[in-house]
Amino acid sequence: MDLITMHWAAYPRQFPSSIPVQNTGYFPAKTSWIDLAFPSCNFSLILSGTGEFHRKGARHEVLAPCVITQWPGEHVHYGPAPGSTWEEFYLIYGPEHMAAFRRMGFVHTPRPVWPIRNLGEVRLQVDKLGALMKSPEPETEVDRADRACERLVLETLVGPGPTDDTVVEKIIRHLKKDLAQPCDFGAVARRHGMSASTLRRRWFETTGESPGRYLLNLRIRQACRLLAETRLSIGEIAAQTGFEDAMYFSRRFRIETHTTPSDYRRRNASGMH
């Protein structure tokens, strides 16, 4: 696909999306660096190439395939490695949609760069958007473009079903079988013939999260299911999901979900038990 850009904001929507895209563009071989604060919400998909991304004094390595995010008013400085190019597809949204992106889980403020784990599906979506951008009648395609852009961002986050790293996948399957058991990731790494730092790196490359955060999220999600689907006590749920006691579980649950276990059960009980 050749260099192409499209300004979608000019076209009225027949079936309005909650996050209408303003602009999309594709650079097959970008060489320039960006050094500014955007007024918009941007997703830059780096499909091939390497470089750097600087934000708030922190340097992040850009290793394709990955996503770079730029949020309204944040000064960023980024671009391909010296003497090289990268392949980029970008999406630009108005700043008024920042809250919607947060609700949808598309904003990862501490992690402005995340890996794309499902490149095949992402490229398929990019090709579909490219075809929409080339339409001689974009006003007939703008609604499809809005949905396709949302699907594209989603595909960068969810990844494929099984992971590409068989070791990490094996450990994840073991964790899911018994969340009640404590997990020493250092010991897990040694059992698989690697250092703890190597396991952390491979885990993050595969899931986009640290091992500890990934396990905590598994436990909280299972706790949510048990609260909604069973009559188990808070203490029993804490024990089944690997928390040392009901008090600590309740405190951690509230931090992660912004509600108490009892309130979560009250609002989500299925009525089937």
Backbone as numpy.savetxt, mean C-alpha at the origin, in Angstrom:
# Nx Ny Nz CAx CAy CAz Cx Cy Cz
4.98 1.89 -25.21 4.14 3.08 -25.21 5.02 4.32 -25.21
4.69 5.29 -26.07 5.44 6.53 -26.15 5.01 7.49 -25.04
5.78 8.57 -24.88 5.43 9.59 -23.90 4.03 10.10 -24.20
3.21 10.17 -23.14 1.82 10.61 -23.31 1.32 11.20 -22.01
0.52 12.27 -22.09 -0.11 12.87 -20.91 -1.58 13.13 -21.23
-2.38 13.21 -20.17 -3.81 13.48 -20.37 -4.34 14.29 -19.17
-5.04 15.37 -19.47 -5.70 16.20 -18.46 -7.17 15.82 -18.43
-7.56 15.04 -17.41 -8.92 14.51 -17.33 -9.90 15.48 -16.65
-9.39 16.43 -15.87 -10.27 17.28 -15.06 -11.22 18.12 -15.91
-10.87 18.32 -17.17 -11.71 19.16 -18.02 -13.02 18.51 -18.43
-13.12 17.19 -18.25 -14.28 16.47 -18.77 -15.29 16.13 -17.67
-16.57 16.41 -17.90 -17.59 16.09 -16.89 -17.77 14.57 -16.75
-18.11 14.16 -15.53 -18.33 12.74 -15.25 -19.82 12.43 -15.30
-20.15 11.34 -15.95 -21.54 10.88 -15.96 -21.82 10.04 -14.72
-20.78 9.32 -14.25 -20.89 8.49 -13.04 -19.76 8.88 -12.10
-19.93 9.99 -11.35 -18.81 10.57 -10.60 -18.18 9.60 -9.58
-16.87 9.59 -9.57 -16.10 8.83 -8.60 -15.80 9.72 -7.40
-15.58 9.11 -6.24 -15.21 9.89 -5.05 -13.79 10.43 -5.17
-12.99 9.87 -6.08 -11.62 10.35 -6.29 -11.36 10.53 -7.80
-11.93 11.56 -8.40 -11.71 11.80 -9.83 -10.26 12.20 -10.09
-9.65 11.59 -11.07 -8.25 11.88 -11.38 -8.17 13.17 -12.20
-7.12 13.96 -11.94 -6.92 15.20 -12.69 -6.07 14.98 -13.94
-4.92 14.32 -13.73 -3.97 14.13 -14.82 -3.32 12.76 -14.71
-2.98 12.19 -15.85 -2.16 10.99 -15.90 -1.09 11.19 -16.96
0.02 10.49 -16.78 1.09 10.64 -17.76 2.05 9.48 -17.72
2.76 9.30 -18.82 3.72 8.20 -18.93 5.01 8.73 -19.55
6.13 8.45 -18.86 7.46 8.78 -19.36 8.23 7.47 -19.55
8.52 7.09 -20.78 9.25 5.83 -20.99 10.70 5.90 -20.55
11.30 7.11 -20.53 12.71 7.24 -20.16 12.93 8.62 -19.54
12.51 8.79 -18.31 12.62 10.08 -17.65 14.05 10.30 -17.16
14.58 11.49 -17.39 15.95 11.80 -16.98 16.01 12.90 -15.92
15.00 13.77 -15.88 15.04 14.96 -15.03 14.69 14.65 -13.58
15.19 15.52 -12.69 14.86 15.43 -11.26 13.78 16.46 -10.93
12.97 16.12 -9.93 11.93 17.01 -9.43 12.40 17.60 -8.11
12.20 18.91 -7.92 12.61 19.57 -6.68 11.58 20.66 -6.36
10.48 20.26 -5.70 9.42 21.23 -5.39 8.42 20.63 -4.42
7.47 21.46 -3.99 6.35 21.01 -3.16 5.10 21.01 -4.04
4.53 19.86 -4.26 3.33 19.76 -5.10 2.10 20.26 -4.34
1.15 20.88 -5.04 -0.11 21.25 -4.39 -1.12 20.12 -4.43
-0.75 18.99 -5.02 -1.68 17.91 -5.31 -1.28 16.60 -4.62
-2.13 15.58 -4.77 -1.85 14.22 -4.30 -1.37 13.41 -5.50
-0.15 12.92 -5.44 0.44 12.26 -6.61 0.93 10.85 -6.29
0.75 9.97 -7.25 1.32 8.62 -7.21 2.20 8.46 -8.45
3.48 8.22 -8.25 4.40 7.99 -9.37 4.82 6.53 -9.34
4.43 5.77 -10.34 4.79 4.35 -10.42 6.09 4.25 -11.23
7.16 3.83 -10.57 8.45 3.66 -11.23 8.51 2.19 -11.67
8.38 1.98 -12.96 8.23 0.63 -13.49 9.57 -0.02 -13.82
10.58 0.79 -14.09 11.93 0.27 -14.30 12.92 1.40 -14.00
14.14 1.01 -13.57 15.15 2.00 -13.25 15.39 2.13 -11.76
16.36 2.95 -11.40 16.72 3.20 -10.00 16.95 4.69 -9.80
16.95 5.10 -8.53 17.20 6.50 -8.22 17.05 6.76 -6.74
16.70 8.00 -6.41 16.55 8.40 -5.01 15.31 9.27 -4.85
14.79 9.28 -3.60 13.65 10.11 -3.24 13.97 10.73 -1.89
13.92 12.06 -1.80 14.24 12.77 -0.56 13.00 13.51 -0.08
12.67 13.30 1.19 11.52 13.98 1.78 11.77 14.16 3.26
11.53 15.37 3.78 11.68 15.68 5.20 13.05 15.26 5.73
14.07 15.49 4.94 15.43 15.20 5.37 15.84 13.75 5.29
14.94 12.88 4.87 15.23 11.44 4.77 15.44 11.06 3.31
16.41 10.18 3.09 16.68 9.67 1.75 16.12 8.27 1.63
15.38 8.03 0.55 14.81 6.71 0.29 15.34 6.21 -1.05
15.82 4.98 -1.07 16.28 4.40 -2.32 15.07 4.06 -3.19
15.17 4.35 -4.45 14.12 4.00 -5.41 14.64 2.85 -6.26
14.01 1.72 -6.10 14.40 0.52 -6.84 13.15 -0.06 -7.48
13.04 0.09 -8.79 11.84 -0.37 -9.48 11.69 -1.89 -9.40
10.41 -2.34 -9.41 9.18 -1.55 -9.50 8.73 -1.07 -8.13
8.34 0.19 -8.04 7.89 0.75 -6.78 7.00 1.96 -7.03
6.43 2.48 -5.95 5.57 3.66 -6.02 6.17 4.76 -5.16
6.23 5.96 -5.70 6.63 7.16 -4.96 5.38 8.00 -4.75
5.18 8.49 -3.53 4.01 9.33 -3.28 4.45 10.75 -2.93
3.66 11.71 -3.38 3.90 13.12 -3.04 2.58 13.71 -2.56
2.61 14.30 -1.36 1.39 14.82 -0.77 1.41 16.35 -0.74
0.25 17.00 -0.69 0.17 18.46 -0.82 1.06 19.19 0.18
1.88 20.10 -0.34 2.70 20.97 0.50 4.00 20.37 0.99
4.25 19.09 0.73 5.50 18.46 1.18 6.58 18.65 0.12
7.69 19.25 0.52 8.77 19.44 -0.44 9.49 18.11 -0.68
9.66 17.76 -1.93 10.32 16.50 -2.30 11.39 16.77 -3.35
12.36 15.88 -3.40 13.47 15.98 -4.36 13.78 14.55 -4.80
13.56 14.27 -6.07 13.75 12.88 -6.50 14.02 12.79 -8.00
14.59 11.65 -8.38 14.86 11.41 -9.79 15.72 10.19 -9.99
15.99 9.84 -11.24 16.77 8.64 -11.55 18.24 8.80 -11.19
18.92 7.67 -11.08 20.35 7.67 -10.77 21.11 8.44 -11.84
22.23 9.08 -11.45 23.01 9.87 -12.43 23.35 9.07 -13.68
23.14 9.70 -14.82 23.47 9.06 -16.09 22.51 7.99 -16.54
21.36 7.87 -15.85 20.40 6.82 -16.20 19.00 7.41 -16.37
18.05 6.57 -16.69 16.65 6.98 -16.82 15.79 6.01 -16.03
14.55 6.42 -15.81 13.58 5.45 -15.29 12.26 5.60 -16.04
11.48 4.54 -15.97 10.17 4.49 -16.62 9.11 4.82 -15.58
8.28 5.81 -15.85 7.34 6.30 -14.84 5.94 6.50 -15.42
4.94 6.07 -14.64 3.54 6.38 -14.93 3.00 7.11 -13.71
2.42 8.29 -13.91 1.99 9.07 -12.75 0.50 9.37 -12.79
-0.06 9.56 -11.59 -1.45 9.94 -11.39 -1.46 11.18 -10.50
-2.27 12.18 -10.86 -2.36 13.41 -10.08 -3.82 13.64 -9.70
-4.03 13.91 -8.40 -5.36 14.18 -7.86 -5.35 15.51 -7.11
-6.52 16.12 -6.98 -6.65 17.36 -6.23 -6.39 17.15 -4.75
-5.90 18.18 -4.05 -5.59 18.05 -2.62 -6.81 17.76 -1.76
-7.99 18.09 -2.26 -9.22 17.86 -1.49 -9.52 16.38 -1.29
-8.79 15.52 -1.99 -9.04 14.08 -1.89 -8.10 13.38 -0.90
-7.29 14.14 -0.19 -6.33 13.55 0.75 -7.06 12.71 1.81
-8.15 13.24 2.35 -8.89 12.50 3.39 -9.45 11.19 2.83
-9.92 11.23 1.60 -10.45 10.00 0.98 -9.35 8.97 0.81
-8.17 9.42 0.39 -7.06 8.48 0.24 -6.67 7.86 1.59
-6.74 8.64 2.64 -6.44 8.09 3.98 -7.45 7.01 4.34
-8.73 7.29 4.12 -9.77 6.32 4.44 -9.58 5.03 3.63
-9.12 5.17 2.41 -8.95 4.01 1.53 -7.67 3.24 1.81
-6.81 3.78 2.67 -5.55 3.10 2.97 -4.47 3.35 1.95
-4.61 4.40 1.13 -3.63 4.70 0.09 -2.53 5.62 0.58
-2.64 6.13 1.80 -1.63 7.05 2.34 -0.81 6.33 3.39
0.50 6.24 3.15 1.43 5.63 4.09 2.49 6.69 4.39
2.16 7.65 5.26 3.01 8.80 5.49 4.44 8.44 5.88
4.66 7.48 6.82 6.05 7.15 7.16 6.76 6.38 6.05
6.01 5.89 5.07 6.59 5.06 4.01 6.18 5.65 2.66
6.89 6.73 2.23 6.50 7.38 0.98 6.84 6.59 -0.27
7.66 5.54 -0.12 8.01 4.68 -1.26 7.66 3.25 -0.87
6.88 2.56 -1.71 6.59 1.16 -1.40 6.80 0.30 -2.64
7.14 -0.97 -2.43 7.42 -1.85 -3.58 6.14 -2.31 -4.27
6.24 -2.51 -5.57 5.16 -3.13 -6.34 5.45 -4.62 -6.40
4.56 -5.43 -5.85 4.81 -6.86 -5.79 4.03 -7.64 -6.85
3.26 -6.91 -7.66 2.43 -7.56 -8.65 2.60 -6.84 -9.99
3.85 -6.80 -10.46 4.18 -5.98 -11.62 3.39 -6.38 -12.86
3.14 -7.65 -13.06 2.39 -8.08 -14.23 1.02 -7.45 -14.30
0.28 -7.48 -13.18 -1.06 -6.90 -13.14 -0.99 -5.38 -13.24
0.02 -4.78 -12.62 0.18 -3.32 -12.69 0.42 -2.88 -14.13
1.28 -3.58 -14.84 1.54 -3.22 -16.25 0.28 -3.41 -17.10
-0.50 -4.40 -16.78 -1.75 -4.60 -17.51 -2.66 -3.39 -17.33
-2.75 -2.89 -16.09 -3.59 -1.73 -15.82 -3.02 -0.47 -16.48
-1.70 -0.34 -16.49 -1.05 0.80 -17.15 -1.38 0.78 -18.64
-1.32 -0.39 -19.25 -1.64 -0.49 -20.68 -3.09 -0.10 -20.95
-4.00 -0.50 -20.05 -5.41 -0.14 -20.22 -5.59 1.37 -20.12
-4.91 1.98 -19.15 -5.00 3.43 -19.02 -4.38 4.14 -20.22
-3.28 3.58 -20.71 -2.66 4.15 -21.89 -3.62 4.18 -23.07
-4.38 3.11 -23.24 -5.36 3.06 -24.32 -6.46 4.11 -24.13
-6.90 4.31 -22.87 -7.91 5.33 -22.60 -7.36 6.73 -22.89
-6.09 6.95 -22.55 -5.47 8.26 -22.76 -5.33 8.59 -24.24
-5.25 7.58 -25.07 -5.09 7.80 -26.52 -6.43 7.91 -27.26
-7.52 7.78 -26.54 -8.83 7.82 -27.18 -9.06 9.18 -27.85
-9.61 9.19 -29.05 -9.92 10.47 -29.71 -11.11 11.17 -29.06
-11.83 10.46 -28.19 -12.98 11.04 -27.50 -12.84 10.80 -25.99
-11.93 11.50 -25.34 -11.68 11.25 -23.91 -12.89 11.49 -23.02
-13.82 12.33 -23.45 -15.02 12.58 -22.65 -15.85 11.32 -22.47
-15.71 10.36 -23.37 -16.45 9.11 -23.24 -15.70 8.09 -22.39
-14.45 8.40 -22.05 -13.60 7.46 -21.32 -13.26 7.92 -19.91
-13.66 9.14 -19.54 -13.19 9.71 -18.28 -13.67 8.90 -17.07
-14.90 8.38 -17.10 -15.38 7.57 -15.97 -14.57 6.28 -15.84
-14.26 5.68 -16.97 -13.42 4.48 -16.94 -12.03 4.81 -16.42
-11.52 5.98 -16.79 -10.19 6.38 -16.33 -10.15 6.51 -14.81
-11.19 7.11 -14.22 -11.23 7.25 -12.76 -11.14 5.89 -12.08
-11.94 4.94 -12.54 -11.95 3.60 -11.93 -10.64 2.86 -12.20
-10.10 3.05 -13.41 -8.86 2.36 -13.75 -7.70 2.88 -12.91
-7.68 4.18 -12.63 -6.62 4.74 -11.80 -6.70 4.21 -10.37
-7.91 4.15 -9.83 -8.09 3.59 -8.49 -7.64 2.13 -8.46
-8.01 1.37 -9.48 -7.60 -0.03 -9.55 -6.08 -0.14 -9.65
-5.45 0.77 -10.38 -4.00 0.74 -10.54 -3.30 0.92 -9.20
-3.71 1.92 -8.42 -3.09 2.13 -7.11 -3.33 0.93 -6.21
-4.53 0.39 -6.23 -4.85 -0.78 -5.43 -3.93 -1.94 -5.77
-3.69 -2.18 -7.05 -2.85 -3.30 -7.46 -1.41 -3.15 -6.98
-0.94 -1.91 -6.82 0.42 -1.73 -6.30 0.52 -2.11 -4.83
-0.61 -2.10 -4.14 -0.61 -2.34 -2.69 -0.94 -3.78 -2.33
-1.90 -4.40 -3.03 -2.35 -5.71 -2.60 -1.39 -6.81 -3.00
-0.70 -6.67 -4.11 0.23 -7.71 -4.53 -0.48 -8.97 -4.98
0.28 -9.95 -5.43 -0.31 -11.22 -5.85 -0.73 -12.03 -4.65
-1.48 -13.12 -4.88 -1.89 -14.00 -3.77 -0.69 -14.55 -3.03
-0.01 -15.55 -3.57 1.20 -16.04 -2.92 2.36 -15.10 -3.19
3.30 -15.01 -2.25 4.44 -14.14 -2.44 5.47 -14.83 -3.31
6.41 -14.01 -3.82 7.49 -14.56 -4.62 8.60 -15.16 -3.75
8.62 -14.80 -2.47 9.65 -15.29 -1.57 9.10 -16.51 -0.83
9.55 -17.71 -1.20 8.99 -18.94 -0.63 9.27 -19.07 0.85
10.40 -18.55 1.31 10.73 -18.62 2.74 9.75 -17.75 3.53
9.56 -16.51 3.10 8.63 -15.63 3.80 7.22 -16.19 3.75
6.82 -16.72 2.60 5.49 -17.31 2.47 5.32 -18.48 3.44
6.34 -19.30 3.59 6.27 -20.44 4.50 6.11 -19.97 5.94
6.85 -18.94 6.32 6.77 -18.41 7.69 5.38 -17.82 7.93
4.85 -17.09 6.96 3.52 -16.50 7.10 2.46 -17.58 7.28
2.54 -18.64 6.51 1.57 -19.74 6.66 1.65 -20.33 8.06
2.87 -20.47 8.59 3.04 -21.02 9.94 2.44 -20.07 10.98
2.65 -18.77 10.83 2.10 -17.80 11.78 0.58 -17.86 11.81
-0.01 -17.96 10.64 -1.48 -17.94 10.56 -2.11 -19.17 11.20
-1.37 -20.27 11.26 -1.91 -21.50 11.84 -2.12 -21.39 13.33
-1.30 -20.60 14.02 -1.41 -20.51 15.48 -0.93 -19.15 15.95
-1.82 -18.18 15.92 -1.46 -16.83 16.33 -1.26 -16.71 17.83
-1.66 -17.72 18.60 -1.52 -17.67 20.04 -0.06 -17.81 20.48
0.76 -18.43 19.64 2.15 -18.70 20.02 3.02 -17.46 19.85
3.93 -17.23 20.82 4.89 -16.12 20.65 5.82 -16.41 19.48
6.37 -15.37 18.89 7.26 -15.56 17.74 8.54 -14.77 17.94
9.67 -15.48 17.93 10.99 -14.86 17.99 11.53 -14.85 16.56
11.45 -13.69 15.90 11.84 -13.64 14.50 13.34 -13.84 14.31
14.13 -13.54 15.34 15.56 -13.83 15.26 15.80 -15.32 15.16
15.09 -16.09 16.01 15.21 -17.54 15.97 14.66 -18.10 14.66
13.57 -17.50 14.18 12.99 -17.93 12.90 14.00 -17.74 11.77
14.68 -16.59 11.79 15.69 -16.31 10.75 16.80 -17.34 10.79
17.27 -17.66 11.99 18.37 -18.64 12.11 17.95 -20.01 11.61
16.70 -20.40 11.89 16.22 -21.69 11.42 16.21 -21.77 9.89
16.08 -20.62 9.26 16.04 -20.59 7.81 17.38 -20.15 7.20
18.42 -20.17 8.04 19.77 -19.94 7.54 20.07 -18.52 7.13
19.49 -17.54 7.82 19.76 -16.15 7.47 19.83 -15.31 8.74
20.36 -14.11 8.62 20.41 -13.20 9.76 19.06 -12.53 9.95
18.86 -11.94 11.14 17.60 -11.24 11.41 17.41 -10.06 10.47
18.52 -9.36 10.15 18.42 -8.21 9.26 18.03 -8.64 7.84
18.55 -9.79 7.39 18.19 -10.29 6.06 16.72 -10.66 6.01
16.23 -11.31 7.09 14.81 -11.65 7.12 13.95 -10.40 7.10
14.34 -9.39 7.87 13.57 -8.14 7.87 13.53 -7.52 6.48
14.67 -7.52 5.80 14.72 -6.93 4.46 13.83 -7.70 3.49
13.96 -9.03 3.49 13.17 -9.84 2.59 11.68 -9.74 2.92
11.37 -9.66 4.21 9.97 -9.55 4.64 9.37 -8.25 4.14
10.13 -7.15 4.29 9.62 -5.86 3.85 9.46 -5.82 2.34
10.42 -6.39 1.61 10.33 -6.42 0.15 9.10 -7.21 -0.30
8.72 -8.22 0.48 7.60 -9.08 0.10 6.26 -8.51 0.52
6.19 -7.94 1.74 4.91 -7.52 2.30 4.74 -6.01 2.42
5.85 -5.28 2.38 5.78 -3.84 2.61 5.71 -3.46 4.07
5.87 -4.45 4.97 5.81 -4.22 6.41 6.94 -4.98 7.09
7.27 -4.56 8.32 8.24 -5.31 9.11 7.58 -6.59 9.61
8.36 -7.61 9.99 7.76 -8.84 10.51 6.85 -8.60 11.72
7.32 -7.76 12.66 6.52 -7.50 13.86 5.21 -6.82 13.54
5.24 -5.83 12.67 4.01 -5.13 12.28 3.06 -6.06 11.54
3.62 -6.91 10.68 2.79 -7.85 9.93 2.07 -8.80 10.89
2.81 -9.32 11.88 2.21 -10.25 12.84 1.14 -9.54 13.68
1.43 -8.32 14.11 0.44 -7.58 14.89 -0.84 -7.38 14.08
-0.70 -7.03 12.81 -1.89 -6.84 11.97 -2.68 -8.14 11.83
-1.98 -9.28 11.68 -2.67 -10.57 11.63 -3.48 -10.80 12.89
-2.87 -10.52 14.03 -3.54 -10.77 15.32 -4.74 -9.86 15.51
-4.60 -8.60 15.15 -5.72 -7.66 15.29 -6.87 -8.05 14.37
-6.56 -8.44 13.14 -7.63 -8.84 12.22 -8.36 -10.08 12.72
-7.61 -11.04 13.27 -8.25 -12.23 13.80 -9.10 -11.89 15.02
-8.60 -10.98 15.84 -9.38 -10.55 17.01 -10.68 -9.90 16.56
-10.64 -9.10 15.51 -11.86 -8.48 14.98 -12.87 -9.54 14.56
-12.39 -10.56 13.90 -13.29 -11.64 13.47 -13.91 -12.34 14.67
-13.09 -12.65 15.67 -13.60 -13.37 16.83 -14.59 -12.51 17.62
-14.35 -11.22 17.69 -15.29 -10.34 18.38 -16.63 -10.30 17.67
-16.59 -10.28 16.34 -17.83 -10.16 15.56 -18.56 -11.48 15.40
-17.81 -12.60 15.39 -18.40 -13.88 15.00 -18.59 -14.87 16.14
-18.05 -14.57 17.34 -18.15 -15.52 18.44 -18.60 -14.82 19.72
-18.87 -15.63 20.74 -19.20 -15.10 22.06 -18.03 -15.27 23.03
-16.87 -15.52 22.54 -15.69 -15.66 23.40 -15.49 -14.38 24.21
-15.01 -14.55 25.42 -14.73 -13.39 26.25 -13.51 -12.63 25.71
-13.33 -11.40 26.18 -12.17 -10.60 25.76 -10.89 -11.32 26.15
-10.86 -11.92 27.33 -9.67 -12.65 27.77 -9.38 -13.85 26.88
-10.41 -14.58 26.48 -10.22 -15.74 25.61 -9.71 -15.32 24.23
-10.24 -14.21 23.73 -9.79 -13.72 22.43 -8.34 -13.26 22.52
-8.01 -12.59 23.62 -6.62 -12.16 23.81 -5.67 -13.35 23.78
-6.04 -14.41 24.48 -5.19 -15.60 24.54 -5.07 -16.26 23.17
-6.17 -16.33 22.43 -6.15 -17.00 21.13 -5.37 -16.22 20.06
-5.19 -14.93 20.30 -4.51 -14.12 19.30 -3.11 -13.67 19.75
-2.61 -14.29 20.82 -1.20 -14.08 21.16 -0.89 -12.90 22.05
-1.89 -12.33 22.74 -1.64 -11.23 23.65 -1.53 -11.77 25.07
-0.62 -11.19 25.84 -0.29 -11.77 27.14 -1.41 -11.67 28.16
-2.26 -10.66 28.07 -3.40 -10.56 28.97 -4.46 -9.66 28.35
-5.66 -9.71 28.93 -6.80 -8.98 28.36 -6.59 -7.47 28.41
-5.92 -6.99 29.47 -5.72 -5.55 29.59 -4.80 -5.03 28.49
-3.68 -5.74 28.27 -2.77 -5.32 27.21 -3.43 -5.43 25.84
-4.18 -6.51 25.64 -4.89 -6.69 24.38 -5.84 -5.53 24.13
-6.63 -5.15 25.14 -7.60 -4.07 24.97 -6.92 -2.75 24.64
-5.79 -2.49 25.33 -5.06 -1.26 25.07 -4.51 -1.24 23.63
-3.90 -2.37 23.22 -3.31 -2.45 21.87 -4.41 -2.39 20.80
-5.53 -3.07 21.07 -6.64 -3.08 20.12 -7.15 -1.65 19.89
-7.25 -0.89 20.98 -7.76 0.48 20.84 -6.78 1.35 20.06
-5.49 1.16 20.27 -4.49 1.93 19.53 -4.60 1.64 18.03
-4.79 0.37 17.69 -4.78 -0.02 16.28 -6.10 0.27 15.57
-7.22 0.18 16.27 -8.52 0.31 15.61 -9.29 1.57 16.03
-8.78 2.30 17.02 -9.42 3.51 17.52 -10.78 3.23 18.15
-10.95 2.04 18.65 -12.16 1.70 19.40 -11.82 0.57 20.37
-12.67 0.34 21.35 -12.42 -0.74 22.31 -12.95 -2.06 21.76
-12.46 -3.18 22.27 -13.00 -4.47 21.83 -14.52 -4.57 22.04
-14.99 -4.08 23.18 -16.43 -4.16 23.46 -17.24 -3.34 22.47
-16.76 -2.13 22.17 -17.48 -1.30 21.21 -17.43 -1.91 19.81
-16.28 -2.50 19.46 -16.18 -3.15 18.15 -17.19 -4.28 18.05
-17.30 -5.09 19.10 -18.27 -6.20 19.09 -19.69 -5.67 19.00
-19.97 -4.62 19.73 -21.33 -4.07 19.74 -21.74 -3.60 18.33
-20.81 -3.00 17.62 -21.14 -2.46 16.30 -21.11 -3.50 15.19
-20.36 -4.59 15.41 -20.13 -5.53 14.31 -20.62 -6.95 14.55
-21.21 -7.22 15.71 -21.69 -8.58 15.97 -22.65 -9.01 14.87
-22.44 -10.21 14.39 -23.21 -10.68 13.23 -24.64 -11.08 13.57
-24.91 -11.34 14.83 -26.24 -11.79 15.19 -26.48 -13.25 14.86
-25.43 -13.95 14.45 -25.55 -15.36 14.06 -25.13 -16.29 15.20
-24.83 -15.74 16.37 -24.39 -16.60 17.47 -25.09 -16.19 18.76
